[in-house]
Every structure is written in structure tokens, then in C-alpha cells.
């Protein structure tokens, strides 16, 4: 592991912290945008499981849109494996960008020699590690200074009491994303509020309707914009299938909602088969993922649904770790139940009792 050669002063102004983050991001982005290294970085990004090229997003844009944590991890892996040798002018610019003042490449060569390039890569790797430590300290300082924006934004844009804790967590994550994109010359508070507002509102809309639809369509329907999906508009207006609503008792159910009796053999068989497939999918989760799912949705030995904070406190880890476990578990369940979902989408409406 490269040794840390730079240190951050204990007392740092907000402006200085913002410059530290912006400088770190600028150095990473310049390296990620270099066309000579794009192929190597794309391969390493795929190995690390980072998001890459996809529909409407080029490989270069995908690399530049990664979080700073992933950018620095990607470049550290790339430098340890050795990147292709750039031109002499680009090598000098890279040295200036990261403060590698000892680099003395000869100007009469088109490219640095192998020993010169290996020495420069090692120097840049050391400085990336050092500036990463500076970045984390600056990020922590800025987060402490502006964390009230997260709590205020969560309360302002998510009024459901059952979602308050999770909305606050989403707001904090949005604040961290805004810090990673900070520009010292701009009004950061206003910029962060926009990130928080968008992320909390998207979270609230996703939780309100348990349907599979692109988020932009849900947003259009939620706001009643022209061209919105009429089915989504109706579901939002009537508040159907809200996950935080109490389950009605048998006596409160409207008999007109079901076209077939509850004891219909076909319905019983379908429910039994679906239950078996759901249990099989749950059994394929890891023990930690199953524990989070049981606690979040009141399954197994957990009679009540618990918030991220409650689960994190019991497990002795952060809410972010619990959030990531839940996300991975739900993605795994969706993958395991894809066949069942496909079968249900092909069933005639009458066979489902609608």
C-alpha cells in the first residue's frame, strides 16, 4: 500500500474543503477521460462491478458519472496494473496535475521511457491515495456543516411518517452526492437542496406505488403532466395498493372486488404455487440479506416491520450498510421471481379474479 505523503491541516475552512474535493475530482476526471486509457479502464470497471456503457450513455460518460469512491478505486487498480504509455506532453500534464514534481521526462522523446513511466505511475498512485484521505476529511467536514439540509429536505418532501427514517437516509445520501460534485464558485446550499429534493421525491414515489414502471413516467403521472399514463394517474389518485396501509379484515373487504369465491380450487392452487416459489427465492438469499428482509417486512420471527435505523442499531452497523443489503436482497428476489412475474403477466384477467 502506498504511503501517505500529504497531510490535511486539522482546521480547514469550508472554502478550502470545497477546493480539496474539486481538485481531487478534477484529477480523476482527467485520467478517466483520456482516450488512450478508455479501453483498459472499461475492462477494469467491469471486473469491479461498476456501471459501464449502456443505452444512451457512452463508455466515457459512464466512467465520469461514477461516484468519487469508485473513480479512485478504479484508477488505483489501473495504475497498479500499469496503463498504456501516453505522449511526453500528456505525461508532464499528469505529473503537474497530481503534484509529481520529481518527474523529469526528456523532451526529445515522443513518449516517456518505460522506467520513467513506471516511476510516474507510482508517484501518481501515492498522491491519489494521499488526496483521497484529504477528500474524505473534507467530505466529512462539509457533511457536518450542511447536514441540516438533509433533515429539512426529508421533512419537506416526504410527509409519510412510516417513511421518515428512510427518507432522511436518502436525503443524506443525496447530500454526499452533491458534495462529490461541489464547485467552490457556486452556491452549494442551493445545489444540494435540489439533489435532496429530487432523491427524496423519487424515493417517496417509488414507495407509494408498488408497480414496475420507469421513474420518469411515475413522476409525470404524480404531477399530472400532459402525456402521463392514465393507469398510473388513476392508481396515484385513488391511492391503491399502498404498502403502508393496514391490511383490511375479511369483514371489511368489498365482495364486489372478487369475481370468484375465495375457495376456488384454481385460486388456491395458484396461491400455493406462488407461496412455494417465494419461499424458494427467500431461501436463496444470504443469511444477512434474509435477516434484513425479515425485519423490514415483518416476515419469519419478526412480527413488526422495522426501519433501517432499528435494524442497524440491532446489528451494530451503519444504516447505509443495511440499505445496501436490502437493495441487493430485493434485486436477488426480483431475479429469482422473474419467471413467476412473466407467467402472471400472460394470465387472462379473469383467471386472476380481476
HELIX and SHEET records of a PDB file:
HELIX    1   1 UNK A   14  UNK A   32  1                                  19    
HELIX    2   2 UNK A   35  UNK A   37  5                                   3    
HELIX    3   3 UNK A   38  UNK A   48  1                                  11    
HELIX    4   4 UNK A   59  UNK A   64  1                                   6    
HELIX    5   5 UNK A   68  UNK A   81  1                                  14    
HELIX    6   6 UNK A   88  UNK A   97  1                                  10    
HELIX    7   7 UNK A  114  UNK A  157  1                                  44    
HELIX    8   8 UNK A  161  UNK A  163  5                                   3    
HELIX    9   9 UNK A  164  UNK A  180  1                                  17    
HELIX   10  10 UNK A  188  UNK A  208  1                                  21    
HELIX   11  11 UNK A  215  UNK A  223  1                                   9    
HELIX   12  12 UNK A  230  UNK A  238  1                                   9    
HELIX   13  13 UNK A  250  UNK A  252  5                                   3    
HELIX   14  14 UNK A  255  UNK A  257  5                                   3    
HELIX   15  15 UNK A  265  UNK A  283  1                                  19    
HELIX   16  16 UNK A  287  UNK A  297  1                                  11    
HELIX   17  17 UNK A  308  UNK A  315  1                                   8    
HELIX   18  18 UNK A  319  UNK A  336  1                                  18    
HELIX   19  19 UNK A  338  UNK A  346  1                                   9    
HELIX   20  20 UNK A  349  UNK A  352  5                                   4    
END                                                                             
